[in-house]
Amino acid sequence: MPDDVPIVVEGQLMAQRHALARLIARIATLEGGAAWLDAVFPRDLSPQDGQEDPGAVPDRAFAILAARDEELALIGTEARNLLSHPPEEDD
């Protein structure tokens, strides 16, 4: 496997995140879209259920969920940024 495969995969994932964020930002402009955006892509990812540090004991399932939550937050943040500063049509 070539050495640049991780770089290519990272670039592809970034492009997918950006494409999703653009679609989500467009949906958020529809009636009720802002509430949907906040429900699906929350701004606050602090631990729930009174757990102060759910990662204190390393756990593969938690790591996967934490990565998922972080990715949702990143997509939501990018969508909100796009709503605040819409890209040019040729971007």
C-alpha positions as CSV (number, residue, x, y, z in Angstrom):
1,M,0.0,0.0,0.0
2,P,1.4,3.4,-1.0
3,D,2.5,5.7,1.9
4,D,0.1,8.5,0.8
5,V,-3.1,6.3,1.2
6,P,-3.9,7.7,4.7
7,I,-3.6,11.3,3.3
8,V,-5.8,10.5,0.3
9,V,-8.4,8.9,2.6
10,E,-8.3,11.9,5.0
11,G,-8.8,14.2,2.0
12,Q,-11.8,12.1,0.8
13,L,-13.3,12.1,4.3
14,M,-12.9,15.9,4.5
15,A,-14.6,16.3,1.2
16,Q,-17.5,14.1,2.3
17,R,-17.8,16.1,5.5
18,H,-17.9,19.4,3.6
19,A,-20.5,18.1,1.1
20,L,-22.7,16.9,3.9
21,A,-22.3,20.2,5.7
22,R,-23.4,22.1,2.6
23,L,-26.5,19.8,2.2
24,I,-27.3,20.2,5.9
25,A,-26.9,24.0,5.8
26,R,-29.3,24.1,2.8
27,I,-31.9,22.0,4.7
28,A,-31.5,24.2,7.7
29,T,-32.7,27.2,5.6
30,L,-36.1,25.5,5.3
31,E,-38.9,26.1,7.8
32,G,-38.1,24.3,11.0
33,G,-34.6,23.5,9.8
34,A,-32.7,25.4,12.5
35,A,-34.5,23.4,15.2
36,W,-33.7,20.2,13.3
37,L,-30.1,21.2,13.0
38,D,-29.8,21.8,16.7
39,A,-31.6,18.5,17.5
40,V,-29.5,16.3,15.2
41,F,-26.2,18.1,15.5
42,P,-26.0,19.4,19.1
43,R,-23.5,22.1,20.0
44,D,-22.8,20.6,23.4
45,L,-21.3,17.1,23.6
46,S,-20.7,17.0,27.3
47,P,-21.3,13.7,29.0
48,Q,-24.9,12.7,29.8
49,D,-26.5,10.8,32.7
50,G,-24.2,12.5,35.2
51,Q,-21.1,10.7,33.9
52,E,-18.2,13.0,34.6
53,D,-15.6,11.0,32.6
54,P,-17.1,8.2,30.6
55,G,-13.7,7.5,29.0
56,A,-11.9,7.0,32.3
57,V,-11.9,3.3,31.6
58,P,-10.9,2.8,27.9
59,D,-13.6,1.0,26.0
60,R,-13.8,0.4,22.3
61,A,-17.5,1.0,22.1
62,F,-17.2,4.3,23.9
63,A,-14.3,5.3,21.6
64,I,-16.5,4.6,18.6
65,L,-19.4,6.6,20.0
66,A,-17.1,9.4,21.0
67,A,-15.7,9.6,17.5
68,R,-19.2,9.5,16.0
69,D,-20.3,12.3,18.3
70,E,-17.3,14.4,17.5
71,E,-17.9,13.9,13.8
72,L,-21.5,15.0,14.1
73,A,-20.4,18.1,16.0
74,L,-17.8,18.9,13.3
75,I,-20.5,18.5,10.6
76,G,-22.9,20.7,12.6
77,T,-20.3,23.3,13.2
78,E,-19.4,23.5,9.5
79,A,-23.0,23.7,8.5
80,R,-23.6,26.5,11.0
81,N,-20.5,28.3,9.6
82,L,-21.9,27.9,6.1
83,L,-25.2,29.4,7.2
84,S,-23.4,32.4,8.7
85,H,-21.0,32.8,5.7
86,P,-22.6,31.2,2.6
87,P,-20.1,30.1,0.0
88,E,-20.0,31.6,-3.5
89,E,-22.0,29.5,-6.0
90,D,-18.8,28.5,-7.9
91,D,-17.1,27.1,-4.7
